[in-house]
Amino acid sequence: MAKEQSQLRERSRTNLKEPKRYKVIIHNDDFTTMDFVVMILTQVFFKSEEEATALMLQVHHSDKAVVGIYTYDIAVSKANKATNMAREQGFPLRLTVEPETEE
């Protein structure tokens, strides 16, 4: 019995790492309305009206903007939800998911 107990060791270290984070990027196009982009940013990405408007203007002037940084599953889910909402309204809105770069 003593032999069995000596073979059991507690693991003192755990190798837990933060999950990788991914950026959701919204891209500018000439067809999706500014109001629709603001609505997507408030409903899907839970931005305030002011923050959504500022991001929409950034997209309009810079061709794209990061609208959120999430774990992979959440980033893809939000991008897909926004894309599906845009398609239902006939808009070609494009969102991409990219790994967050370490700086």
N, C-alpha and C positions, 0 to 999 in steps of 0.2 A: 504494500500500500504506500509506503514512503517513497518507493521508486516512482510510482505514478505521479505523485504530487510534485516531485522534483523536476519532472519533465514539463510540467505546465509552467509557463512563464507569462507574466503580464506584459502586454505590449505598452511600452511607455511613450512611444512616438506615434503620432498619426501624421500621415502625409496628406493633409487636407489643403487644397488650393482653392482660391477664389475662382469661380467659373469665368471663362473668357467672356469679354463683353463685345457687343456688336453695335455699330452705328446704323440707324435707319436714316437714309438720305432721301429727301424728296427732290425731284428734278422739275425744272421749268418746262412748260410747253406753251404753245400759242392758243390752245383751245380750252383748257380747264379754267373755269372762272375763279377769280380771286376769292369770292364768297364761298365757293365750294371748298377751296383749299383751307380757308379759315375754319369752316365747319368740320373738316376731317381732323385738323389739328386740335380742335376743342373736344370732339367726340371720341376720337380714337386714341389720341396722344395726351388727352387731359390737360391741354395748355389753357391758360387764361385767355380771354378775348384779346387783351393787349399783347401777350406773348405770341399768340397765334398770328395776329396782324403783323407784328414785327418779323416773324419767320416767313410769312407769305411775301412780304416786301423783299426780304433777303433773297428768297428763291427767285423772285421776279427780276432782281437786279444782278444776281450772281450766278444764275442758272441752277443752283442747287443749295441745299442747306441741311445740316444734321438736325433732325427733329427729336431724336432721343437716342439713348445708349442703354441697351438692355442685354440680358442673357440671350443666347441664340434663339431658343424657342419662342420667347416673348417678342423678340425683334421680328422674326419671320411671321409670327401670328399677327402682329400689328400691321406690318407691311401688306400682308395678304388681305386683311380686313379692309384697309384703306383702298387697296387696288380694286377689290370686289365692289365696294361702294361706288367708286368712280366709274367702273364699267356699267353698273346698273343705271347710272345717270348719263352714260354715253361719253364719258370723258377719258382721254388717253393718259391720265395721270400715271407717272412712273415713280416707284419707290424701290430703292435697292438696300440691301443689307451687306455691310462690309465689316470685317474685323476691326476693332478699335486698335489703333497703332499705339505702341508703347513709346512714350516720349520722355 
